């Protein structure tokens, strides 16, 4: 394999690892948010949501898929509710 091929493979591997870690963190934070909401701990739920907001990827003006739009609307509604 060429050096550029090995570099590309390494970069892809690192990117995949970082993506996996980020998704695991989001999953964990959503679970914690759900637990705090179910227990009625509003201040902890608000803190959980603030953490999730920091993990939310930036929205792109060129991204107009239905799922992204729905997710954004749901996220905004959750922010308003909390």
C-alpha positions as CSV (number, residue, x, y, z in Angstrom):
1,X,0.0,0.0,0.0
2,X,1.3,3.5,-0.8
3,X,2.1,6.0,1.8
4,X,-0.9,8.1,0.8
5,X,-3.1,5.0,1.0
6,X,-1.9,4.2,4.5
7,X,-2.4,7.8,5.6
8,X,-5.9,7.8,4.2
9,X,-6.7,4.5,5.9
10,X,-5.3,5.8,9.2
11,X,-7.3,9.1,9.0
12,X,-10.4,7.1,8.2
13,X,-9.8,4.9,11.2
14,X,-9.3,7.8,13.5
15,X,-12.4,9.5,12.1
16,X,-14.5,6.4,12.6
17,X,-13.2,6.0,16.2
18,X,-14.0,9.7,17.0
19,X,-17.5,9.4,15.4
20,X,-18.2,6.2,17.4
21,X,-17.1,7.9,20.7
22,X,-19.3,10.9,20.0
23,X,-22.3,8.8,19.2
24,X,-21.8,6.8,22.4
25,X,-21.6,10.0,24.4
26,X,-24.9,11.3,22.8
27,X,-26.6,8.0,23.5
28,X,-25.5,8.1,27.1
29,X,-26.5,11.7,27.6
30,X,-30.0,11.0,26.1
31,X,-30.5,8.1,28.4
32,X,-29.5,10.3,31.4
33,X,-31.9,13.0,30.2
34,X,-34.7,10.4,30.0
35,X,-34.0,9.2,33.5
36,X,-33.9,12.7,34.9
37,X,-37.2,13.6,33.2
38,X,-38.9,10.4,34.5
39,X,-37.7,11.1,38.0
40,X,-38.9,14.7,37.8
41,X,-35.4,16.2,38.3
42,X,-35.8,19.2,36.1
43,X,-32.6,20.9,36.9
44,X,-30.6,17.8,36.1
45,X,-32.6,17.4,32.8
46,X,-31.8,20.9,31.9
47,X,-28.1,20.3,32.5
48,X,-28.3,17.1,30.4
49,X,-29.9,19.0,27.6
50,X,-27.3,21.7,27.7
51,X,-24.6,19.0,27.3
52,X,-26.5,17.5,24.4
53,X,-26.8,20.9,22.7
54,X,-23.0,21.2,22.8
55,X,-22.7,17.8,21.1
56,X,-25.2,18.7,18.4
57,X,-23.6,19.1,15.0
58,X,-23.9,22.5,13.4
59,X,-26.7,22.9,11.0
60,X,-25.9,23.5,7.4
61,X,-27.9,25.9,5.2
62,X,-27.6,23.4,2.3
63,X,-28.9,20.5,4.4
64,X,-32.6,20.3,3.9
65,X,-33.4,16.6,4.4
66,X,-36.7,15.8,6.1
67,X,-35.1,13.8,8.9
68,X,-32.7,16.6,9.8
69,X,-35.5,19.1,9.8
70,X,-37.7,16.9,12.0
71,X,-34.8,16.3,14.4
72,X,-34.1,20.0,14.6
73,X,-37.7,20.8,15.3
74,X,-37.9,18.1,18.0
75,X,-34.7,19.4,19.6
76,X,-36.0,22.9,19.5
77,X,-39.3,21.8,21.1
78,X,-37.4,20.0,23.8
79,X,-35.4,23.1,24.5
80,X,-38.6,25.1,24.8
81,X,-40.2,22.5,27.1
82,X,-37.2,22.4,29.4
